[in-house]
Amino acid sequence: MLLAAVGVRAAVVDTLSVPATFIPGPMRVTVVTPDEAAAGKRFPVVYILHGYDGDYRTWTGITRPDLPALADRFGMVFVMPDGRDSWYWDSPERPEMQMESFITRELVPYIDATLPTLATREKRAITGLSMGGHGALYLAMRHPDLFGNAGSMSGGVDIRPFPKSWKMAQWLGPRDADPARWDAHTVAGLVGQLQPDALNITFDCGVDDFFAGVNRELHESMLKAGIPHDYAERPGKHSHKYWANSILYHLLFFSEAFAK
């Protein structure tokens, strides 16, 4: 539907039903396409992931209802899938929930075939809030062939201090039963595998956020590993108010990368 009065041109918001074989399907996905797509123009694409207990409507319904205006302002397609509290992993415990494979092997090709995207890793970015921040960095670090740009807002970038929280043990099994599995399924555990110039990375966290500590530790870990990245701490808690502000910095960061 057009989010504008009659006669006023604006980005288009739609909900897609995407076929899926790696998860119980189909998947509902909110997409925002800039107005200029009507003239045949193609755009970079940003995948924006929601947090725990959210869904595909969270970003446009709660966090930034003006995302259509931002799509026009920055000239980007936005794609917001339904994470289903999966932490965006392929679950080794639940074969019916292979979210990483769905996003990388089914969703990305579907979006590029359906929407006016520039279908290269250099013109593709992924970011998200909280669980989605972890998911964005996790997916990009494991699939730099797909994503050239990645971000995280208040991300749970090291899951290991929270072994009984947010359904994570449901997908991974208890941490004390297999610590190596938890190491392999967290962003903090992947830094050593990341090549220095594999990704353009930005992440941030509010100073009063319960994830502030793990974000600072990730920043220090990347510095020691020689991984270029942008990192910021700003006033704020784990809140939609914080993320509504943070997304602007991420889109600017991606916009500069897309322009190269």
N, C-alpha and C positions, 0 to 999 in steps of 0.2 A: 504494500500500500504506500501511497505517497504521503509523507509527513509534512504537508504544507497546504496552505489555502489554495483555492483555484487560481491559476495564473502565476503562481510562485513556484519556480523550479527548485527541487530539493532531491537529496539522496532517497533511494528506495530501500525500504526495510521489508524483508520477506522471511518466511520460515520454510526451509526445505525439509523434505523427508528423504533421507539418504539411505539407500540400501546398504545392508551390513551383513557380513558373515562371521566376523570375529567377535561380535557382541550380539546380544538379543536385539534384533532390528525390527523396523528401521530406526535410524537416528534422526531426531529433530534438531535442526541447526538454524540459528538466526544468522542472516547475512544482511549486510548493508552495502549497497552499491552506489557509488557517486552518480550524481545527475548526468555528468558528461558521458557516461556509458551509453546514453541514448544516441550519441553522435558517433558511436563506433569506437570510442577510445578504450584502451586497455590500461590496467592499473596494477601497481604492486598490491600484495595482499598481506594482511596481518591477522593471524589467528589469535583470538583473545579468550583465554580460559578462565572459567569461574572457580570459586573456592568450594570447600566442603559445604554440603547442604544447599548448594545453589543449583541452577540449571541453565539451559540455553537462553533463558529470558533474563537472567540476572543483570547482565551489563546494560541492556537497553531499558530494562524495567526498573532497576534500582540504582545502579552505580552511576551511569551516565546516560540518562534518557536522551541527551542531545548528541549521541554518537552519529546520527545521520549528518548533522551539521559538521562534525569533525571529519567525516568521510569526504565531504565536499571540500572542506578547508585544506586537508592534507592530500587529497587525491588518492585515496586508498580504498580497497575493498576490505571489509571486516567480516570475519567468520567466527561464530561463537557456538561451538558444539556443546552437547550435554554430557558432562563428565561422569555423571552417575556415581559420585563419591568414590571413583575408581583409583584416584591418585594418578590417573593416566598411564598406568602400568599394564603390561601383560601379566596377569596374575598367575603365578606358579601353582596356586592353590585352587583356583576356580577357572577351569578351562573355558567356561562360557563368557568370561570377562577378559578379553584381550584388547584393551583400549589402545595401547600403543600401536598394535598392528592395524587396528581399524583406522586410526588417524593417519598413519604414515602410508598405509597401503591401499586404503579405500577412500578416505575423506579427501585427502589432498588431490589425488587424481580426479575425483568427482568434481571438486570445486573448479579445478582448472579446465575441465571439459564443459562446465555449466555456466560459469561466470566470466566476465571480461578481465581475467587476470593476466599478468606477465609471469609466465610459468617457468621461472628460474629461481634457483636458490638465492641469488643476489637480490631478487625482488620479492622475497618471501621472508616474513618474520613471524615470531610466535612469542607471546607474553601472557601473563595472567596474574591473578591475585591469590595469595595464600596457597591452598592446595594447587591452584592453577599456576602459581608462580613456580612452585617446585616442578609441576608437570611441564611447563614451557621450557625450563632449562634442561630438564631430564631428556625430553624428546629431542631438543636441538643438539645437545651434547652427544646423543647416541645416533643422530641422523643429520650430521652437518652437510650431507649431500642434498638434503631437502631444504633445510633452513640455514640461511646465511646470517640471520640476525635473531637475537633472542633476548628476552627480558624477564624480570620477575619483580613483582610488587608484594612486599611483606611475605615472601615465600617461605614455606617450611622447608628450607633448603638442606637441612639435615634432619631426617626423620628419626634417627636413632635415640635421641633423648625423650621421645614420646611413644614408647612401644605399645601402650595400651589405649591410644587415642585415635579418634577419627577413622575407625574401621580398618586401620592399616594391617592389623594382625589377621583380619578376615581374608585379605588378599595375599599376604606374604607368609602367614603362619607366625607363631610366637617368635619374638626376636631371640629369646634365649635358646630356642630349639635350633636356630640356624642363623647365627650372627653374620656369616658371610653373605647370605642372601640379602639381608638388610643393608649391608655395605654396598652391594651391587645395585640396589634399587634406590639409592639416594644420590642427589646431586653432589653432596660433599664427597662421596666415594668415587666420583667419576673424574675429578679434577686431574688426577695423574694420567688419565688416558686422553686428555684433550690436547690437541696440537695448538701451539701458541696463536696461530693466525687462522684457526678453523672457523671462528665465529666472531661477529660483532656483538658484544654482550653489555647489557646494562641491567643493574638491579639496585633496589633501594628498600628501605624499611623505616618505619616510624621509630623514634627513639624510645617510646613508651610501649612498643609492641612486644608481645611475649616471644616473637621470633627474632627480636633484635640481635640477641647473642649469636644465634647460628648464622645470621647474615654477616655479622662482623667477622666471624671465623671463616666463612667462605671467602670473603674479601681478602683476608690475610693469606689464606691458602692459595688463592689465585696469584697474589703478589709473589709468593715464594716460588710458585711454579712458572712464573714468567708469562702468565696469561693476561693479555691486555683486556681491560674492561673498564666500564664506568660504574662507580659505586657511590651512593649518597644515603645519608641519614637526614631525615627531616622531622620537625615536630609532628607528633601524631601517634595514634593508637591503631589497633587492628580494626579498621572501620571503613565503610563506604566513603565517608568524607575524605579520608586519606587517599584511597584508590582513585576517586574521581579527580583528584589533583595530580596524582602520580602518572596517570595514563597520558596526560599531556606531555610530560617529559619523555615518555617512551615513544610517542608518536613523532615528536621532534627528532629524537635520536634516530629512529628508523627512516624518517624523511631525508635526513642528511645522508644516510647510508645508501638509500635508494637513488639519490641524485648523482652518485658517483659513477 
